[in-house]
Amino acid sequence: MIIKSSPSSGITGLVRQDLLDLVPYAVPHYPGFVKLDANENPYDFAPDVLAEIFRRVGGQTFGRYPDPLATDLRRALAGYTGLSVENILAGNGSDELILTLLLTFGGGGRVIITPPTFSMYQIHARIAGAVPVQVPRRRDFSLDMDALLREARVPDTRLVVVCSPNNPTGNTAAPGEVEALLEAAEGLVLLDEAYVEFAGESRVTLVKHNPRLVVVRTFSKAFGLAGLRVGYLAADPAVISVLLKVKQPFNLNAFSQLAAAAVLDNLPLFEERIKVITADREELIRGMRDLPGVEVFPSQANFVLFRTPLPAAAVYEGLLKHRVLIRNVEGPGIERCLRANVGTQAENRAFLKALAAVVA
């Protein structure tokens, strides 16, 4: 006899119960708008580098599985970071690497996060079966180190996650804070340096002497490869050897490996664009501070967090009417706040004009 399931015990009855209330990461899509919502590099990819990438593509590039360890790219990254090849693991964007790290080390344990920060840390922790523990930042968005060190020492704390520069607030961890966490933490310290090229200060060399430190980076922001999904992490070889048990075997496609290596071979060109973006960031901040009622926070990334006297949703919808897309990040500690990444100079002018009209 076949027993039919009731509607209440259908598909949702097969899902892990702790995931039923999980809210997916939402990404709006508005073609043709001024797009300042995803912290991307706003410039077209360098034509000369693009041509070089296609010259490197061979007859077997697409027909064969990629190098599962991305050996050539890891060699280039070792030179870029000053580490050894054995310290580097490449991935399909830094998101995949963060999830792999949490699946490997986090399941069943505590994962400390510091809101307001990148929302995917909490989502990935829950997917991995970990328990996210929030240690809110102070009013100036600095880390609450007393509370953070206390929570880091709690037994069964698997990871402490710190983003520097932090998304969406734009500030970096103060000198010595990462080192203090490494001394106190029972588990690993995950330092997300997705925006480090705009800040000019990195802790990646600490990996050489700290087996509990994992640094994650991406090619999506400064290097303009968001569409190809390339990330990497730096860690002790013992950590990477365990991650290799969990990572997908062919996680980074061959074309993305070629493209990322070509970027590293042409660093001066990208470094010049980074200088342009950071200079435009400061000009954008000055323009926003001239608008009545707009509070702009300092940033060491390629985006700006700001607060308006209006509800964030009203500002977001108002900008959409002007065909400008930014990110509504309103939440605890960042009430009435939105985030806009630095665009081209023309895009920045369009955004400032639209924002002035909306808040007037």
Secondary structure, 3 states (H helix, E strand, C coil): CCCCCCHHHCHHHHCCHHHCCCCCCCCCCCCCCEECCCCCCCCCCCHHHHHHHHHHCCCCCCCCCCCCCCHHHHHHHHHHHCCCHHHEEEECHHHHHHHHHHHHHCCCCEEEECCCCCCHHHHHHHHCCCEEEECCCCCCCCCCHHHHHHHHCCCCEEEEEEECCCCCCCCCCCCCHHHHHHHHCCCEEEEECCCHHHHCCCCHHHHHHCCCEEEEEECCCCCCCHHHCCEEEECCHHHHHHHCCCCCCCCCCHHHHHHHHHHHHCHHHHHHHHHHHHHHHHHHHHHHHCCCCCEECCCCCCEEEEECCCCHHHHHHHHHHCCEECEECCCCCCCCEEEEECCCHHHHHHHHHHHHHHHC
